[in-house]
Amino acid sequence: MDAKNLYYFEKAPVSKAVAHFAVPMMIGTSLSVIYSIMNAYFLGTLHNTAMLTALSLTLPLFAIIMALGNLIGMGSGTFISRLLGEKKYDDVKHVSSFAFYSSLVLGLIVIALGLPWIDSIVYGLGATPDSFGFTKDYVMVMVIGSPIVVLFFTLENIVRSEGSAITSMIGMILSVAVNVILDALVIFVFHWDVIGVASATVISNLVASAFYAFHMGYKSQFLTVSVKWFKATKDILSNVLKIGVPVFIMSIFLGAMSLILNIFLVEYGDQAVAAYGISSRLLQFPEFILMGLCEGVVPLIAFSFTANKLRMKDTIGFTIKTIVALAFAFGIIVYLISDHLIALFTNDPKLIEMGSYILHVTFLSLFITGITTLFTGVFQATAQGTAAFIMSIIQGVVLIPVLFIAKQIFGFHGVVWSLVIADAVAFLVGAIMLYILRNKLQTDVDSLVQ
């Protein structure tokens, strides 16, 4: 680790250290929203509804591939940050090499399992006769490119784990920039429609992965992509999987929850589904800002967990205050101009009214989800695998019965409020577990520093 990164880990004022780690991640996660919007925009210029449908239908597949990258990336990344705090630098090389090559292997497994079942996957995603061909094209490209996509999400986490937050952000910006440029080329110049957009995504991930690999191989003092450092020991596998698996499950649950909510809203008409879709897209931006904040400070918390317990506490406290301030600021904006925000997507008065109502309700949980994400990050950073696993499933487990009960009692309003209720329960469970584990964290730190 270079002296600059070490300064932010160990000596910089907590507010400055949090800004160093979190701001680049917040920018990067915000760009990912633009990333998805631009793909839809370029395909939309072709005025073919079946193509846009294919793009929407393949989101769950992309989410699964991304989740595989986060499985290795988050699991390895938090382990690396803890090892840096313990100054076990050779172990860091072993873990980073393991992360690099295991990501490629996971991607190859996706290819081996996916290619023979392409048609079944496309039908499973819900493709109609009109969208089947376009959906199959996108799925084919994403399955073949899965080693690259998995690698991209893994390396972004690994680079950030050593404190190179700016480098991590540059890689994300590079991916978005290349994707947008290639989208324009494949649509307007080469006329490759869905295959072109899917290929642009894979190629942009390849470029960013090459950037990260170059940094790890030639710029970083402790990270490596050299196969000679590769190890898959029980200790590495245990530490990676106990954090990575809950992250993977959480990603799957989030996608499933969105699907379940849509199923419940269909009963109230297309306008209800459309209103939820618009409001959830608008909510995505502040959610991703807070997610970037919480994920950005994970390496700092993990490092401090093994190096300086008081600094870990100060980091968590400052991050909570920042979440409160950001959620309050976003909330004021939404409650003042919610109608105008919904009107950016539609001129239907009823849809604007319904969308504004959903936006008001769901924004109530912005602070709750921000703190809950931080709880999860703390459990990941401090290697509390069981707590991280519980946090990964609690919201999804609670949401389904709440949806059934709330819908029976309050109808449409119950469905809308059910997500807020599930968020509140997850928050309470996280707070209780953190309170229970506070003594264990103290004991763990004391044993590590002795």
Long-range contacts (C-beta under 8 A, 24 or more apart in sequence): 1-84, 1-162, 1-163, 1-221, 1-222, 2-221, 5-162, 5-163, 5-164, 6-163, 8-163, 8-300, 9-84, 9-85, 9-163, 9-299, 9-300, 9-303, 9-304, 9-307, 10-307, 10-308, 10-311, 14-311, 14-314, 14-315, 14-318, 15-318, 17-300, 17-315, 18-296, 18-297, 18-300, 18-315, 18-318, 18-319, 18-322, 20-165, 21-160, 21-163, 21-165, 21-296, 21-297, 21-299, 21-300, 22-165, 22-292, 22-293, 22-296, 22-297, 22-319, 22-322, 23-165, 23-296, 24-165, 24-166, 24-168, 24-169, 24-296, 25-160, 25-165, 25-168, 25-169, 25-292, 25-293, 25-295, 25-296, 26-288, 26-289, 26-292, 26-293, 26-296, 27-169, 27-172, 27-173, 27-292, 28-156, 28-168, 28-169, 28-172, 28-173, 28-292, 29-288, 29-289, 29-291, 29-292, 29-295, 30-285, 30-288, 30-289, 30-292, 31-172, 31-173, 31-176, 32-172, 32-176, 32-288, 33-284, 33-285, 33-288, 34-176, 35-175, 35-176, 35-179, 38-176, 38-179, 38-180, 38-183, 39-179, 39-183, 39-197, 39-201, 42-183, 42-184, 42-187, 42-197, 43-187, 43-193, 43-194, 43-197, 45-187, 45-188, 46-187, 46-193, 48-193, 49-130, 50-128, 50-130, 50-131, 50-134, 51-131, 51-134, 51-193, 51-194, 53-127, 53-128, 53-130, 53-131, 53-134, 53-135, 54-127, 54-131, 54-134, 54-135, 54-137, 54-138, 54-194, 55-138, 55-194, 55-197, 57-125, 57-126, 57-127, 57-131, 57-135, 58-125, 58-135, 58-138, 58-139, 58-142, 59-255, 60-125, 60-255, 60-259, 61-121, 61-125, 61-139, 61-142, 61-143, 62-142, 62-149, 63-251, 63-252, 63-254, 63-255, 64-251, 64-252, 64-255, 65-107, 65-110, 65-142, 65-146, 65-149, 65-150, 66-149, 66-153, 66-251, 67-247, 67-248, 67-251, 67-252, 68-103, 68-106, 68-107, 68-110, 68-146, 68-150, 68-153, 68-248, 69-103, 69-149, 69-150, 69-151, 69-152, 69-153, 69-154, 69-157, 70-153, 70-154, 70-157, 70-244, 70-247, 70-248, 70-251, 71-106, 71-241, 71-244, 71-245, 71-247, 71-248, 72-99, 72-102, 72-103, 72-106, 72-150, 72-154, 72-240, 72-244, 73-99, 73-103, 73-153, 73-154, 73-155, 73-156, 73-157, 73-158, 73-244, 74-157, 74-243, 74-244, 74-247, 74-298, 74-380, 75-239, 75-240, 75-241, 75-242, 75-243, 75-244, 75-245, 75-247, 76-154, 76-157, 76-158, 76-161, 76-240, 76-244, 77-157, 77-158, 77-160, 77-161, 77-298, 77-299, 78-161, 78-243, 78-298, 78-299, 78-302, 78-380, 78-381, 78-383, 79-236, 79-239, 79-240, 79-243, 79-383, 80-158, 80-161, 80-162, 80-223, 81-161, 81-162, 81-298, 81-299, 81-300, 81-302, 81-303, 81-381, 82-302, 82-303, 82-305, 82-306, 82-381, 82-383, 83-306, 84-161, 84-162, 84-163, 84-222, 84-303, 85-302, 85-303, 85-304, 85-305, 85-306, 85-307, 86-306, 86-307, 86-448, 89-222, 92-162, 92-222, 92-223, 93-222, 93-223, 93-224, 93-226, 93-229, 94-229, 94-230, 94-231, 94-233, 94-236, 95-236, 95-239, 95-240, 96-158, 96-216, 96-222, 96-223, 96-224, 96-225, 96-229, 97-224, 97-225, 97-226, 97-227, 97-228, 97-229, 97-230, 97-231, 98-230, 98-231, 98-232, 98-236, 98-240, 99-154, 99-155, 99-158, 99-240, 100-151, 100-154, 100-155, 100-158, 100-213, 100-216, 100-225, 101-227, 101-230, 102-232, 103-147, 103-150, 103-151, 103-154, 103-155, 104-147, 104-150, 104-151, 106-147, 106-150, 107-146, 107-147, 107-148, 107-149, 107-150, 107-151, 108-147, 110-143, 110-146, 110-147, 110-150, 111-143, 111-144, 111-146, 111-147, 114-139, 114-143, 114-146, 115-143, 115-144, 118-143, 134-193, 134-194, 137-194, 137-195, 137-198, 138-194, 138-195, 138-197, 138-198, 141-195, 141-198, 141-199, 141-202, 142-198, 142-201, 142-202, 144-202, 145-198, 145-199, 145-201, 145-202, 145-205, 145-206, 148-202, 148-205, 148-206, 148-209, 149-201, 149-202, 149-205, 151-205, 151-209, 152-205, 152-206, 152-208, 152-209, 152-212, 155-208, 155-209, 155-212, 155-213, 155-216, 156-208, 156-212, 158-212, 158-216, 158-223, 159-212, 159-215, 159-216, 159-220, 159-223, 160-296, 160-299, 161-299, 161-302, 162-220, 162-222, 162-223, 162-299, 163-299, 163-303, 164-215, 164-220, 165-296, 167-212, 167-215, 167-219, 170-211, 171-208, 171-211, 171-212, 172-208, 174-204, 174-207, 174-208, 174-211, 175-204, 175-205, 175-207, 175-208, 176-204, 177-204, 178-203, 178-204, 178-207, 178-208, 179-203, 179-204, 239-383, 242-383, 242-385, 242-388, 243-380, 243-383, 243-385, 243-388, 245-389, 246-376, 246-380, 246-385, 246-388, 246-389, 246-391, 246-392, 247-380, 247-388, 247-392, 249-389, 249-392, 249-393, 250-376, 250-391, 250-392, 250-393, 253-392, 253-393, 253-395, 253-396, 254-396, 256-396, 257-395, 257-396, 257-399, 257-419, 260-399, 260-400, 260-403, 261-403, 261-415, 261-418, 261-419, 264-403, 264-407, 264-415, 265-412, 265-415, 268-412, 268-415, 271-348, 271-350, 271-351, 271-354, 272-354, 272-412, 274-346, 274-351, 274-355, 275-342, 275-351, 275-354, 275-355, 275-357, 275-358, 276-355, 276-358, 276-416, 278-342, 278-345, 278-346, 278-351, 278-355, 279-342, 279-355, 279-358, 279-359, 279-362, 280-362, 281-345, 282-334, 282-341, 282-342, 282-359, 283-359, 283-362, 283-363, 283-366, 286-326, 286-327, 286-330, 286-366, 287-366, 287-369, 289-326, 289-330, 290-323, 290-326, 290-327, 290-366, 290-369, 290-370, 290-373, 291-373, 293-319, 293-322, 293-323, 293-326, 293-370, 294-319, 294-323, 294-370, 294-373, 294-374, 294-376, 294-377, 295-373, 295-377, 297-374, 297-377, 298-377, 298-380, 298-381, 299-381, 301-377, 301-378, 301-381, 301-382, 302-380, 302-381, 302-382, 305-381, 305-382, 305-383, 305-441, 305-444, 305-445, 306-445, 306-448, 306-449, 307-449, 309-441, 309-442, 309-445, 312-445, 316-374, 316-378, 319-374, 320-371, 320-374, 323-367, 323-370, 323-371, 323-374, 324-367, 326-370, 327-366, 327-367, 327-370, 328-367, 330-363, 330-366, 331-363, 331-366, 331-367, 334-359, 334-360, 334-363, 335-360, 335-363, 357-416, 358-416, 361-416, 361-417, 361-420, 362-416, 362-419, 362-420, 364-420, 365-419, 365-420, 365-423, 365-424, 368-420, 368-423, 368-424, 368-426, 368-427, 369-423, 369-427, 371-427, 371-430, 372-423, 372-426, 372-427, 372-430, 375-427, 375-430, 375-431, 375-433, 375-434, 376-430, 378-434, 379-433, 379-434, 379-437, 382-441, 382-444, 383-444, 384-437, 384-440, 384-441, 387-433, 387-434, 387-437, 390-429, 390-433, 391-426, 391-429, 391-430, 391-433, 394-425, 394-426, 394-429, 394-430, 395-422, 395-423, 395-425, 395-426, 396-422, 398-422, 398-425, 398-426
